[in-house]
Amino acid sequence: MHVQFICHSCRKWKAVSKKHGHECNDCHNAQILSALYAPLPPSPPPEPSQPLSLFGRPRGCIDQLTLVERAAIVTLHGVGWTGRDIAQELRCSENTVSLWLKRWEETRSLEDSERSGRPRCTSDDTDQEIGLYSDAHVHALPRDIVRELELPVSARTVRRRRIEIDLHTFVQRHEHAFTEHDLKRRIAYAEGYSSWTEADWRRVMWSDHTLFTLDNQSREYVTRPPGKACDPKYLGQQERLEGAVWLWGCFCADGLGHAELYEGTLDARRYQSILALNLVKSAHTFWQRGQWWYHPFQLPWLPVQWAEEWHILSCMPIDSP
């Protein structure tokens, strides 16, 4: 037995539907389609926009007025505009309009007034005294100058005053004390090889050494103008340190060769042993054939006769097999 009911929409007898209750499937689908394709309600008319400002300043802008806007205030006031109308047009406050109108009446200028800023805490005489002391005592740091001159300022202020006169703090460089004989040899060396080409220098094996110490080598600072690093006034003397470990190494234009660590004094026998174990192997690595030259490092504190011996050795061309 089938139970029927009357559809509320079409008023026809239909079989009972557990899905839609007292509404038949056809009427239910028709309602869904009508809801999907129903025309949209008309959108409300747009609100009238605010009139644009002559200068395009956003509302509530707190930036200072430009020179053109300041001139516009004076011009619009001269043609009869009120302060409120000018403020609305330029998007600024009425106090700003009054300020620039008063400024124009008093000074006939629309430029910014000079700002004093923070006053200097040192006088011209103090600045000159800082410069003279720094030039006479190149190792003096700003805190030393504050203490020695008894200045009522900070070390940072002294540093700024020295920078104003182009005096900066750098790490001090050192030079070796060359004799007249060393200088003549260097000049002779430069003149003797002035005709060598790049290909000749690429077949030279160079050597150098460096020192490793266990003590604390602190840096020394010096106050000098830029570009004066090698001025004798700003150079320090470097002494030979005892109880150090040396590293000997060789290199050429194509790369690094062998290296060796040694302790104590470097005499002729030890030097020949280093060359026999490292120099020839390094040269054969880069040049299988042909002629090559060896240029040793120079130790300015060694006796003159040793330097002469090694100079002769360095000038002898070595033919590799």
Summary of the structure (lengths in Angstrom):
residues: 321
radius of gyration: 45.9
end to end distance: 119.5
largest distance: 134.4
contacts: 692
relative contact order: 0.06
helix: 40%
strand: 17%
